[in-house]
Amino acid sequence: MDTVKTDEPDAAPEQPGTESPTASDPNDPQPPAPPARFITRRRTALITATALAAAALTTVLTRAIDDGPHHAATSPAAPTTPVSYAVTGSGTAQITYTRNGTASTTLTAHLPWQHTTQLTPGQAPATLSIVLGQGGGHATCTLTLNGHPVQHATAYGTYGRATCTTHLTPPTP
């Protein structure tokens, strides 16, 4: 038996019906497989398209949730009334006033002090309270609706107190 030595590595004999992926048989109805870089580009495009679709769906769902029946854009805004709070006098006082119709704010301020906000009629009343410090003195609180003073009160002496309150009535239809 004669042995022939070649420089090529031993190749396994091809089995019938197992051709290399780049070989094409004119009798085979299947087209040859695309090159690897084509598959990578197609996969990248598919991943990008999926990510964009997911982002668009997230945006649509978020807007659908935000635009529910409780959203301000679907119901007309309630009318508001300008309310001005003022405290005159000298020194400092602890001041508490209504804001946003239901909450209140407390602060210590040097007098005179003034603040204007918008309140919705029919909610909590507009309230302004003052408490003088240990040094006493006197200070007057004034509550103004639509530019017209509606109530005032004066605190006197050490830890003197005064409160101004008024209800904002909703407009009649």
PyMOL commands that set and color helices and strands:
alter all, ss='L'
color gray80, all
select helices_A, chain A and resi 36-66+72-74
alter helices_A, ss='H'
color red, helices_A
select strands_A, chain A and resi 81-89+92-99+103-110+113-119+126-132+138-145+148-156+161-166
alter strands_A, ss='S'
color yellow, strands_A
deselect
rebuild
show_as cartoon
